[in-house]
Amino acid sequence: MSRNLSSDPEGTIEEDPCPTCGWQITVPRRQHDVLVLTATGSDARTTAQRLGCGAGTVERDLVRLRALTGARTNGQLVVIAARAGLLPPQVPRRHPGPLTDPQRQLFAVLAEGQTLHEAADAVGMDRTDVVRVQHAVHRRLGVKRLPAALAMLCALGELAHRHPCTRPECELARLDRQQHADVRQDAEEAARQWADALAQAAAQRAEFQGARAELQRLTAELALTRAQLDAVRHEMDRALESCRTAAKQARSVSDLADGAAEGAGAVRVEVNELRAQVRAAGREAQWARSIAHDLRQDSAVVREGIAEVDKGRAQLAAGWLDLAAARENAAKAPDATRPPPVPRTPIPLQHRPWHRSGPVTPERDESRS
C-alpha cells in the first residue's frame, strides 16, 4: 500500500483488516503523517517543521499511536504499522545483502518493543556489542535511527511479516496458516531433497563404477609396481652386498694406508736423519775444500821451494865440478907450483844431485873421491 503525506489533517487512514476477524486500525491523517515521517528516520523537531506544528504535538501523536497499537517504543510502532500496511515500503537505494544471525536476532527482539538493555539480555550479548551490531546495520542500510532501520528490514523481508492483531483466535488462525504453510513447504522441501538424493545416488553410482574401474586399474598398476619393487629390492640387495664388499676393501685399504702412513713417518724420520747427515757432510766438504785450498796454496809454495832447491843444487854441483877440475889440474902441476893441500870436507847427501840413494858418511865420501 502506498500512501503519501496529506495536508488534510482531519481525514483518516485505515490499515489492512485482519484476515481472521476483520479488525483494523483507523489512524487520523496527521498521526499517519507523523508515523510516516518517523519511519523515514525523522525526529520530533524535523517532523514538526515539515508538518507545520509543534514538537509537543508530534510527541503527543506518537504517544496516542503507541497507546492505540499497544507498542512500547517508536520502533515497535513502526514495525506494527509496516506489518498492517500503513506505511509505504522503505527500500534502500542499494540492497545491503542478508543480515547475519546475531543481527537478525537482535532486530527481531527490538521489533517487539524491547529496549537495548532488555535486548542484550534476551540475545545474550553485552550492551556494547549490541550497540556495535546496531550501528553496523544502520551503516549498511544508510540510516541513523532505529525506526527507519526497522521499517527497511520489514520491507526487505528480514523481519517476519504478520498482521498486528493480537486476539487469541487470530493468533491461532495465523499459527494454523503458518503451520499449513510450513507443512507444505516441508513436503516440497522433502520432495526436493528426495529428488536431490536420487540424483546424488545416481551420481554416486556412476562415481562408484568409475571408482571400481579406477580401482581395477590401480590394482593392475599396483601388481606391476610390486614386481618392479621386487626387482628394485633385488638390485638393492646386490648393491648392498657390493657396498659391504667395498666397505671391507675400504677397511683393508685403510689399514694399508695406516701402515703406509706409519712407513711414511719412519721414512720421514730417516729422510730427516739423512738430511742432517747431508748437512754434516756438506759442512765437512766445506771444511775439506778449505783444507784443499790451503794445501794447494802450500803445495805451490813447496813447489817454488823445490825449484829454488833444485836450482841451488845445480849451482852447487857445477861448483863441485869446477873444484874437481881444479884439483886434477893441481895434481898434474909440479910440486913447486902446487898449492898447499886444502882440507877436504864431505858433501852432505842432500847437496849431491848425482847420488841420493842410501845414507852418506864421510868415509864413503872420501873413498869415492
Sequence and secondary structure as in RCSB ss.txt:
>XXXX:A:sequence
MSRNLSSDPEGTIEEDPCPTCGWQITVPRRQHDVLVLTATGSDARTTAQRLGCGAGTVERDLVRLRALTGARTNG
QLVVIAARAGLLPPQVPRRHPGPLTDPQRQLFAVLAEGQTLHEAADAVGMDRTDVVRVQHAVHRRLGVKRLPAAL
AMLCALGELAHRHPCTRPECELARLDRQQHADVRQDAEEAARQWADALAQAAAQRAEFQGARAELQRLTAELALT
RAQLDAVRHEMDRALESCRTAAKQARSVSDLADGAAEGAGAVRVEVNELRAQVRAAGREAQWARSIAHDLRQDSA
VVREGIAEVDKGRAQLAAGWLDLAAARENAAKAPDATRPPPVPRTPIPLQHRPWHRSGPVTPERDESRS
>XXXX:A:secstr
      S TT EEE    TTT    EEEHHHHHHHHHHHTT  HHHHHHHHTS HHHHHHHHHHHHHHHT SSHH
HHHHHHHHHT S     SS      HHHHHHHHHHHTT  HHHHHHHHT  HHHHHHHHHHHHHHHT SSHHHHH
HHHHHHT S        HHHHHHHHHHHHHHHHHHHHHHHHHHHHHHHHHHHHHHHHHHHHHHHHHHHHHHHHHH
HHHHHHHHHHHHHHHHHHHHHHHHHHHHHHHHHHHHHHHHHHHHHHHHHHHHHHHHHHHHHHHHHHHHHHHHHHH
HHHHHHHHHHHHHHHHHHHHHHHHHHHHHHHHS TTT           GGG TT  SS   HHHHHHH 
